[in-house]
Amino acid sequence: MAKKSSKIINYFKEVKSELKKVVWPSFKQVKNNTLIVLACVLFIGIVIWVADLVFDISLGKIVKNAQNENAQVTEQTTDTDANSNEESMSEEDTLKLLQQYYAQAGINFDGTKYTDSKTGAELTQEQVDEKMKPFNEAAEQGAETTDDAQKTESTDKN
């Protein structure tokens, strides 16, 4: 045990002698070094802030340009779709098709109102629906018959 205590005591004596050899900086040196460290930290902070600002502005412009391009593409697509729809069927063609459809039941349609083709009396929506009921049912049955024929065809192929 005496050996261990002497080693500990010897250790602290050596630490004390080494600390006497240390050259401690003066207050002026500490102050100058502290100011240098603070200036470097401030400088690096400003450099990082400026870089962040540049990247933020650049990225903002890139995103804005991408959004504008996306909007233009969407607008062009919408215009193309509208043009293709206009090319496929105009309002006049649609009106003619509706007039032919209603004429089957003796109804005149001018685009805004329905009239009886025999009497010329204006018809309500309920009266139009009632007159068109047999034609609508026949069209639905025709669609069902077509669906049944397609199903039979597909099962025959299998």
C-alpha positions in Angstrom: 0.0 0.0 0.0 2.9 2.3 0.8 4.1 1.7 -2.8 0.8 2.8 -4.3 0.6 6.0 -2.2 4.2 6.9 -3.1 3.3 6.5 -6.8 0.3 8.8 -6.5 2.3 11.4 -4.6 5.1 11.2 -7.1 2.6 11.7 -9.9 1.2 14.9 -8.4 4.7 16.2 -7.8 5.5 15.7 -11.5 2.3 17.4 -12.5 3.2 20.4 -10.3 6.7 20.7 -11.8 5.2 20.5 -15.4 2.7 23.2 -14.6 5.6 25.5 -13.5 7.1 25.1 -16.9 3.9 26.2 -18.7 4.0 29.7 -20.1 0.6 31.3 -19.6 -0.5 34.0 -22.0 -0.9 37.5 -20.8 -4.4 39.1 -20.7 -3.6 41.1 -23.8 -2.7 37.9 -25.7 -5.9 36.2 -24.6 -7.9 39.2 -25.6 -6.3 39.4 -29.1 -6.7 35.7 -29.7 -10.3 35.8 -28.6 -11.0 38.7 -31.0 -9.3 36.8 -33.8 -11.5 33.7 -33.2 -14.7 35.8 -33.0 -13.7 37.6 -36.3 -13.1 34.3 -38.0 -16.5 32.9 -36.8 -18.3 36.1 -37.9 -16.6 36.0 -41.3 -17.4 32.3 -41.9 -21.0 32.9 -40.7 -21.4 35.7 -43.2 -19.9 33.6 -46.0 -22.4 30.8 -45.2 -25.3 33.2 -45.0 -24.4 34.7 -48.4 -24.1 31.3 -50.0 -27.5 30.3 -48.5 -29.1 33.4 -49.8 -27.6 32.8 -53.3 -28.8 29.2 -53.3 -32.2 30.2 -52.0 -32.7 32.9 -54.7 -31.4 30.6 -57.4 -33.5 27.7 -56.4 -36.5 30.0 -56.1 -36.0 31.1 -59.7 -35.6 27.5 -60.9 -38.8 26.4 -59.2 -40.7 29.5 -60.5 -39.5 28.8 -64.0 -40.5 25.1 -63.7 -43.9 26.1 -62.5 -44.3 28.6 -65.4 -43.2 25.9 -67.9 -45.7 23.5 -66.3 -48.5 26.0 -66.5 -47.6 26.7 -70.2 -47.6 23.0 -71.0 -50.9 22.6 -69.2 -52.4 25.6 -71.1 -51.1 24.2 -74.4 -52.6 20.8 -73.6 -55.9 22.4 -72.7 -55.9 24.5 -75.9 -55.1 21.3 -77.9 -57.9 19.4 -76.2 -60.3 22.3 -76.8 -59.3 22.5 -80.4 -59.6 18.7 -80.9 -63.1 18.8 -79.3 -64.1 21.7 -81.5 -62.9 19.8 -84.5 -64.7 16.7 -83.5 -68.2 18.3 -83.1 -69.3 21.9 -83.3 -72.2 23.4 -81.4 -74.2 23.5 -84.7 -73.5 19.8 -85.2 -74.6 19.0 -81.7 -77.8 21.0 -82.1 -78.6 19.2 -85.4 -78.0 15.9 -83.7 -80.3 16.8 -80.8 -83.0 18.1 -83.2 -82.9 14.8 -85.1 -83.1 12.8 -81.9 -86.2 14.8 -80.6 -87.8 14.8 -84.1 -88.4 11.0 -83.7 -90.9 11.8 -81.0 -92.5 14.7 -82.8 -90.6 17.4 -80.7 -89.0 20.5 -82.2 -85.9 21.7 -80.3 -84.3 25.1 -81.2 -81.6 24.9 -78.6 -83.5 26.6 -75.8 -87.1 25.4 -75.8 -89.1 22.4 -76.9 -92.3 22.6 -78.9 -94.8 20.0 -80.2 -94.2 19.6 -84.0 -97.9 19.1 -84.7 -99.5 21.8 -82.5 -96.5 24.2 -82.0 -97.3 24.3 -78.2 -94.3 24.7 -75.9 -93.5 21.6 -73.9 -92.3 21.3 -70.3 -89.3 19.1 -69.5 -91.7 16.5 -68.0 -93.7 16.3 -71.3 -90.5 15.9 -73.3 -89.3 13.2 -71.0 -92.6 11.4 -71.4 -92.6 11.6 -75.2 -88.9 10.5 -75.3 -89.4 7.6 -72.9 -90.1 4.9 -75.6 -87.1 6.0 -77.6 -84.8 6.0 -74.5 -86.0 2.6 -73.5 -85.4 1.2 -77.0 -81.9 2.8 -77.0 -81.1 1.2 -73.6 -82.4 -2.2 -74.8 -80.3 -1.8 -77.9 -77.2 -1.1 -75.8 -78.0 -4.1 -73.6 -78.4 -6.3 -76.7 -75.1 -5.0 -78.1 -73.4 -5.7 -74.7 -74.9 -9.3 -74.7 -73.7 -9.9 -78.2 -70.2 -8.7 -77.3 -70.1 -11.0 -74.2 -71.2 -14.0 -76.4 -68.6 -13.2 -79.0 -65.8 -13.0 -76.3 -66.9 -16.4 -74.7 -67.1 -18.0 -78.2 -63.4 -16.9 -78.8 -62.3 -18.6 -75.6 
